[in-house]
Amino acid sequence: MSAARRLAVCADDFGQGPAVDRGILALAEQRRLTAVSCLVTPRRWPTAARALRGAQVATGLHLNLTEGEPLSPALRRHWPQFPRLGALLAMAGLGRLPPGLADEVQAQLSRFAEVRGAAPDFLDGHQHVHALPGVRHLVLAAARPWQRPVRNTGRVLGPGFGFKRAVIAACGGRVLARVARQQGVPQPSALVGVYDFDPAADYRTLVQGWLQTAPDGALLFCHPALGGSDPGDPIAAARQREAAYLASDLFVQDLAAAGVVLG
């Protein structure tokens, strides 16, 4: 009989809004999550973080470079507001990211630590920005001294959504994974959870496919929310479906059927 495969389940975007936070906290209380990735740029972050006290999950920094405004004055001189993802991808690919990014990474790390009382347990990026050229070396430099894991976006497994998975890996994910290995920075073995947030998607079927695909030590990232939607959230409907499935007995049954344990 083969040993069960271990899977980390990380809920992204904690701190974005009350509905997101409610969904994540409810799943953490049920022990359906192993990790929570936190946005520290919203003004509500200190209040949101208080609700995480006592939660039995790892907590990490969800580095944000695409929504709201920078924390650091050095970057705000160039970007009063963060650019949209498409513009950020273009600037990173052309090597035209502005000065001040190092200050911003440190500002977000410091804000996390000031509120939580400790450095993040792991590092990743909102919309996978942590892997971009001009950003990834800053993230790895932050993770290396404490041997904090960094999300692996170089091995993004399916089934389905092959083009989106390939884009994520190509936009710095493969290079990040290689350099992290060279530098001894820990990473999950793979990433699963990529889809298009289609309101008609059958999330259970998607998860079943990811559970079959995920190797030992992989990470499933998710985006739950509960009790309504936060203003301006384009994936609010998908968040509600994710939360409902992950909270259900069906998720537990699907884990067992696939020979997967959370850890």
CORNOR-V556839 format. One line per field, one symbol per residue. psi: psi as a letter, one per 20 degrees, with the letter a starting at -180 (. if undefined). A space follows every 50 residues. Layout:
BEGIN
psi: ???
END
This chain:
BEGIN
psi: pqqqqpppopprjpigrggggggghghghikiqiqppppihqhighgghh iipipmqqprpnppjipbqqhphghhhhnhqqrrgghggggghjkkqrqi hghgghghghhghggijrqqhrpaqpkkiiiqpighhgghhhhghjlpqp pojinoqbrrlhggghgghhligggggghgghikpqqqhrpqjpajkphj qnhghgggghhhhprpjrpoqrmqrplaqqpjoikgghggggggghirhh ggghgghikpqp.
END
